[in-house]
Amino acid sequence: MGSTDGQQKPRAGVHIGSVTGSAFAIGDHNAVTQNQLAAPADEAQAKLLEAVGELRADLARFVETAATGALDSELASVAEEIESEGAAAPGRLVRLREAMEAAGSLVATLASGAAVGHELSALLGG
């Protein structure tokens, strides 16, 4: 790899000393798209997001029924909306409450279900 005059040519390549952030691209014609998550709009939305995550984890331990599958779908939609918009819209919260009621006693026996119910009541009133 040396040249005729005894000096070595520098090697082509990339050296990365450090990377800050969670997305980067190397090379020609590359692009990086990074979705920024919104912070929950307020403490109530943050508490609901946390409770939703806990209920989803608890539901995953049970055999899925039509009602618990529908509930998990609503829980996922609420979490996604809070993470992307900062807050779940009242209509989505009402649909979640209805899905929780349809799932019945299983959800009522779980501490995480009670926590979601409590946060929904705080946000929707009653």
Number of C-alpha atoms within 10 A of each C-alpha: 9 9 8 7 6 8 9 10 9 8 7 6 6 8 6 6 5 5 8 6 6 6 11 12 10 10 8 6 6 8 11 9 8 10 8 8 13 13 14 20 14 10 9 15 23 19 16 25 24 15 23 24 16 17 21 18 13 15 20 12 8 10 8 12 10 10 15 22 16 17 25 23 15 21 26 17 16 23 23 16 19 22 20 16 15 18 22 22 12 12 10 15 19 13 15 24 20 14 20 24 16 15 19 13 11 13 21 15 10 15 14 21 22 15 19 26 21 17 20 21 13 13 15 13 8 7
